[in-house]
Amino acid sequence: MMIDHSRNQHHIKVDVLIVGGGFVGNTLAAALAGASVSSAMVDTADLGQVINAEFDGRSFAVSLSNKRLLEGVGIWQDLAAQTAPILDIRISDGPSLMFLHYDHRETGDDPMGFMVENHYLRRALYLRLQASDAVRVFAPDRVERLIRDQHGVSATLQSGAKIWARLVVGADGRDSMVRADAGIATTKWTYNQSGIVCTVRHERHHNFIAHERFLSAGPFAILPLQGDPPEAGNRSSLVWTENSVLTPTVMGLNEDEFRDEVRQRLGDFLGEVNVAGPRYVFPLGLQFAQRLMDRRMVLVGDAAHAMHPIAGQGLNMGLRDVAALAEVLVDAERLGQDIGDEQVLARYVRWRRFDNTLMLAATDGLNRLFSNDVGPLRLARDFGLAAINRLPPVKRLFMRHAMGLVGDLPRLLRGERLV
Ligand SMILES: Cc1cc2nc3c(=O)[nH]c(=O)nc-3n(C[C@H](O)[C@H](O)[C@H](O)COP(=O)(O)OP(=O)(O)OC[C@H]3O[C@@H](n4cnc5c(N)ncnc54)[C@H](O)[C@@H]3O)c2cc1C
């Protein structure tokens, strides 16, 4: 990777211009670099700082298939020692005693997924790019002018650099500039809910079990992290969905008051619990781009779709976009096709549309079904949970969905090499 600190005017020519160097843009650059497809990645943030980033209280659940993707692009190897496997998932509905129990042994030996801390994942991604000279990184910088025509894409950056590419990928998150530039509208709605995220330390071992409790304000998830020391199993990540009207009050609580509120929702199965590190709040909503492509342009990750974290699928969906797009582009390159050609990009769109729509609908439906205290609805959903629990084939199908193993999977998600 070459980090461009020069502010001189200069021209570079690459295969793909990636705007946005978050998890999704970074992973795409790494996947393409592994197949000798060159890229330039532009981000408004100072990505070089991630090397020294420390624990910040944020973590992600990465599905089994995306662990394979990260392995295939050479990132997981630097990360594995800092992750925690998710062996079981227990889903319960408020105070109801009925719960749905997913045990990873019902589908084989592999864990259902892995918990990865934000700062470790960012660092591993960045180190992978540093080891490659097929990626040029411009950060902090921004695209000031973007021209897409039948011949290619040319971008002028704030720093004065000029980039020519055959394709531009919008990986620049919810407020995507690339999407807006192409005039692509979004459909979106908010949930009147916010996600409060933090890390807790606890007395008892979590035994690598993830819990999701459906409380009336929304889901409350407890996800196992690597312990401190690693074998202690004494750290977990919380994603607490709360009514947006109440979140300023919750965020304003002092440390002791906040811990007491957490304990009240968590119960005592993990023993004594204390909050470790900062808390964050994110407004929750659903958003999707009405089109995923335009002339010599495609969208990936949150720029294409952002959803409720109820099933921990946002980043996982973005990584699935990466696996599909990388395969489409690398295959086109091998066949001597123009990677910015409409037919090539249409293959990516066809591949991703169904999966994206299904997951957006599923997360939206689940959130609406469970985030309330309406008696008959509660009864119906509790019967539903109990029924799924007693139907092994249905249960296994849900598990394989959560693990990212269902559908027409790109090679990287099947654990195969891209080239
Ligand atoms: C509370 C909460 C919990 C979550 N938990 C999970 C989970 O457990 N598992 C999971 O799979 N997902 C989870 N998600 C979703 C996940 O955080 C996102 O889906 C994921 O981070 C999206 O990655 P991205 O790279 O597409 O976008 P982003 O992470 O938003 O990255 C976009 C990048 O683009 C850059 N950028 C923005 N504008 C420009 C511009 N104009 N020019 C250049 N660069 C630009 C930004 O600096 C940033 O680096 C959660 C979300 C929330 C809110």
The ligand as an SDF file (V2000), in Angstrom:
LIG
                    3D

 53 58  0  0  0  0  0  0  0  0999 V2000
  -25.5110   -0.2010   17.1600 C   0  0  0  0  0  0  0  0  0  0  0  0
  -24.9820   -0.9480   15.9690 C   0  0  0  0  0  0  0  0  0  0  0  0
  -24.4370   -2.2180   16.1340 C   0  0  0  0  0  0  0  0  0  0  0  0
  -23.9860   -2.9560   15.0190 C   0  0  0  0  0  0  0  0  0  0  0  0
  -23.5160   -4.2300   15.1980 N   0  0  0  0  0  0  0  0  0  0  0  0
  -23.1910   -4.9660   14.1150 C   0  0  0  0  0  0  0  0  0  0  0  0
  -22.7540   -6.3440   14.2420 C   0  0  0  0  0  0  0  0  0  0  0  0
  -22.6190   -6.8970   15.3460 O   0  0  0  0  0  0  0  0  0  0  0  0
  -22.4700   -7.0540   13.1100 N   0  0  0  0  0  0  0  0  0  0  0  0
  -22.6110   -6.4880   11.8820 C   0  0  0  0  0  0  0  0  0  0  0  0
  -22.4190   -7.1990   10.8700 O   0  0  0  0  0  0  0  0  0  0  0  0
  -22.9600   -5.1700   11.7230 N   0  0  0  0  0  0  0  0  0  0  0  0
  -23.2620   -4.4180   12.7870 C   0  0  0  0  0  0  0  0  0  0  0  0
  -23.6470   -3.1110   12.6220 N   0  0  0  0  0  0  0  0  0  0  0  0
  -23.6250   -2.5000   11.2570 C   0  0  0  0  0  0  0  0  0  0  0  0
  -22.2120   -2.0470   10.8510 C   0  0  0  0  0  0  0  0  0  0  0  0
  -21.6850   -1.1340   11.7960 O   0  0  0  0  0  0  0  0  0  0  0  0
  -22.2370   -1.3640    9.4750 C   0  0  0  0  0  0  0  0  0  0  0  0
  -23.0750   -2.0760    8.6070 O   0  0  0  0  0  0  0  0  0  0  0  0
  -20.8210   -1.3150    8.8820 C   0  0  0  0  0  0  0  0  0  0  0  0
  -19.9370   -0.6290    9.7260 O   0  0  0  0  0  0  0  0  0  0  0  0
  -20.8460   -0.6320    7.4950 C   0  0  0  0  0  0  0  0  0  0  0  0
  -19.5410   -0.5880    6.9690 O   0  0  0  0  0  0  0  0  0  0  0  0
  -19.2290    0.3340    5.7070 P   0  0  0  0  0  0  0  0  0  0  0  0
  -17.7470    0.1890    5.4820 O   0  0  0  0  0  0  0  0  0  0  0  0
  -20.1700    0.0200    4.6000 O   0  0  0  0  0  0  0  0  0  0  0  0
  -19.5990    1.8120    6.1400 O   0  0  0  0  0  0  0  0  0  0  0  0
  -18.9280    2.7220    7.2440 P   0  0  0  0  0  0  0  0  0  0  0  0
  -18.4060    1.9240    8.3800 O   0  0  0  0  0  0  0  0  0  0  0  0
  -19.9040    3.8110    7.5220 O   0  0  0  0  0  0  0  0  0  0  0  0
  -17.6330    3.3400    6.4890 O   0  0  0  0  0  0  0  0  0  0  0  0
  -17.7520    4.3480    5.5280 C   0  0  0  0  0  0  0  0  0  0  0  0
  -16.3740    4.9960    5.3360 C   0  0  0  0  0  0  0  0  0  0  0  0
  -16.5000    5.9870    4.3180 O   0  0  0  0  0  0  0  0  0  0  0  0
  -15.8690    7.1780    4.7330 C   0  0  0  0  0  0  0  0  0  0  0  0
  -16.5480    8.2920    4.0370 N   0  0  0  0  0  0  0  0  0  0  0  0
  -17.7580    8.8110    4.2840 C   0  0  0  0  0  0  0  0  0  0  0  0
  -18.0410    9.7960    3.3900 N   0  0  0  0  0  0  0  0  0  0  0  0
  -16.9750    9.8450    2.5500 C   0  0  0  0  0  0  0  0  0  0  0  0
  -16.6770   10.6500    1.4100 C   0  0  0  0  0  0  0  0  0  0  0  0
  -17.5330   11.5770    0.9350 N   0  0  0  0  0  0  0  0  0  0  0  0
  -15.4970   10.4620    0.8000 N   0  0  0  0  0  0  0  0  0  0  0  0
  -14.6170    9.5270    1.2330 C   0  0  0  0  0  0  0  0  0  0  0  0
  -14.8710    8.7340    2.3180 N   0  0  0  0  0  0  0  0  0  0  0  0
  -16.0230    8.9040    2.9500 C   0  0  0  0  0  0  0  0  0  0  0  0
  -15.9920    7.1970    6.2350 C   0  0  0  0  0  0  0  0  0  0  0  0
  -14.9460    7.9740    6.8320 O   0  0  0  0  0  0  0  0  0  0  0  0
  -15.8570    5.7080    6.5790 C   0  0  0  0  0  0  0  0  0  0  0  0
  -14.5030    5.3460    6.7990 O   0  0  0  0  0  0  0  0  0  0  0  0
  -24.0730   -2.3670   13.7240 C   0  0  0  0  0  0  0  0  0  0  0  0
  -24.5750   -1.0640   13.5620 C   0  0  0  0  0  0  0  0  0  0  0  0
  -25.0380   -0.3640   14.6730 C   0  0  0  0  0  0  0  0  0  0  0  0
  -25.6100    1.0310   14.4810 C   0  0  0  0  0  0  0  0  0  0  0  0
  1  2  1  0
  2  3  1  0
  2 52  2  0
  3  4  2  0
  4  5  1  0
  4 50  1  0
  5  6  2  0
  6  7  1  0
  6 13  1  0
  7  8  2  0
  7  9  1  0
  9 10  1  0
 10 11  2  0
 10 12  1  0
 12 13  2  0
 13 14  1  0
 14 15  1  0
 14 50  1  0
 15 16  1  0
 16 17  1  0
 16 18  1  0
 18 19  1  0
 18 20  1  0
 20 21  1  0
 20 22  1  0
 22 23  1  0
 23 24  1  0
 24 25  2  0
 24 26  1  0
 24 27  1  0
 27 28  1  0
 28 29  2  0
 28 30  1  0
 28 31  1  0
 31 32  1  0
 32 33  1  0
 33 34  1  0
 33 48  1  0
 34 35  1  0
 35 36  1  0
 35 46  1  0
 36 37  1  0
 36 45  1  0
 37 38  2  0
 38 39  1  0
 39 40  1  0
 39 45  2  0
 40 41  1  0
 40 42  2  0
 42 43  1  0
 43 44  2  0
 44 45  1  0
 46 47  1  0
 46 48  1  0
 48 49  1  0
 50 51  2  0
 51 52  1  0
 52 53  1  0
M  END
$$$$
